[in-house]
Every structure is written in structure tokens, then in C-alpha cells.
Amino acid sequence: MIGPPGCGKGTQSVRIAGHYGIEHVSSGDLLRRHVAERTTIGRTVEQCMQRGDLVPDHIVMDILRKPVEAASRRGGYVLDGFPRTVAQAEAAYRVAEPLGAAVRIALYLKAGRAELIRRLLARGAQTGRTDDTEQVISHRLDVFDEAAGPLLAYYTHRETLITIDGDQPVSHVTEAAIRRLDQARQQLGMPDISLAGTGGTQRTHQATISATTPARAAYAALSTRRHTDPGRH
């Protein structure tokens, strides 16, 4: 799941994960947990977040490796908030490919800058998040815009890139994302995903959805655990 801050990545990642009965892994939530627990990593992360800068790649990779591997073994995941740069995307591919969970579909959630700022200011007023001030928000959006072009080009070249209008109501975004994901999966000949059963009972899952997220817009990556493609680099 990829998208700018405020685009709705977190919300849509949870909804998509719920629809397919797989796990939601949020890089932002994991980073904020380190900040709250005042770990060594957390102190570094807090400084980056307060400035609106990206957290160093090695830190993000370190905190995501175990949760992603565990979720992959349990059937799949939506990775929310990662990758944010081409370097992160390449590193993620090197880790995921040996696990048979390499990305095949990327979902990008886009939204207008004015709407993103409005949403983030409203969120900051509700939650008190220190990175949701107008100055920091503007910087975060600039950082995202700088990295977005190369990142989207990377996934366009390597995978199937799906772009969804994140300015729509939440339910409309979810419906559009799932419809496009199902269409892309069918075109790629990917196996069906058994959805979560009634009462929260999860059935067998044969695919992995990987969702990235630079701030809160959405880019979702859908991958199959059984897929092997020696032609990809």
C-alpha cells in the first residue's frame, strides 16, 4: 500500500486485510510503539518523525522483518507504510523473493494536496500527534512527492500498478481497490483467495497482499506465495 500522508493508507489497509482474511502490518504503528516505549530505536525514530523526515531504511527493515515473515507464514499480509523509496522497495524484494512472497501488484492511493493537509490537520487536532502540524505536514508531503515518482516508476516497470482515487468516500475507495485487485489477480492467473469465514474463522489463503504507505494514502501490493518467476530481477 503506497500513498502520501493522509491518503487513507491505514484505513484502507485494515479494510483490505479484513476482506481477504489476512494480516495488517503497519510500519508506522511499529515505529510509534518504539517511540512510546522509549527504546534506542524509538529515540532516533522520534527525531525523524518530529521533522517529517523518513526513518533510515535499515531501521524500518529491522522492525518489519520478523512481523512480515510471521504474517507470511500465517497466510499473507497487507504491508502499510512501506516501502517509501526505491531503495526500500528493492531491499523488500530481496527479502520477500526467497520466501515466495514477492510483490506482483502494487496499489497506489492518491489524493489532492489540499485535501491531504485538511485531513492531517484534523487528525492532529483529534490525536495530538506531533507530526500533524502544518509545517511538518507540508514537509512530509514534499518528501513523499520527491520519492513517489521513482517509486511508482519502479513498480510500474516491475509489477502491475493500480492507482485509486483516495479523495472518494472511504467505502468507495475500498470497493474500487478490491474490484481492481480482483481484476488484476484474474488477469495474472493468480490463485483464488479464500475469504475469512463467518464468526471470524479464517480459511486457507493462497496469496499475499503487501501494502505500503508513506503517510496515510494507499499503495497496496498483492503477491502470491506460490508464485515463482525467474524472469524477474
Buried (B, 14 or more C-beta within 10 A) or exposed (E): BBBBBBBBBBBBBBBBBBBBBBBBBBBBEBBBBBBEEEEEBBEBBBEBBEBBBBBEBEBBBEBBEEBBBEBBEEBBBBBBBBBBBBBBBBBBBEBBBEBBBBBBBBBBBBBEBEEBBEBBBEBBEEEEBEBBBEEBBBBBBEBBEEBBEEBBEBBEEBBBBBBBEBBBEEEEBBBBBBEBBBEBBEEBEBEEBBEBEEEEEBEEBBBBBBBBBBBBBBBBBBBBBEBEEEEEE
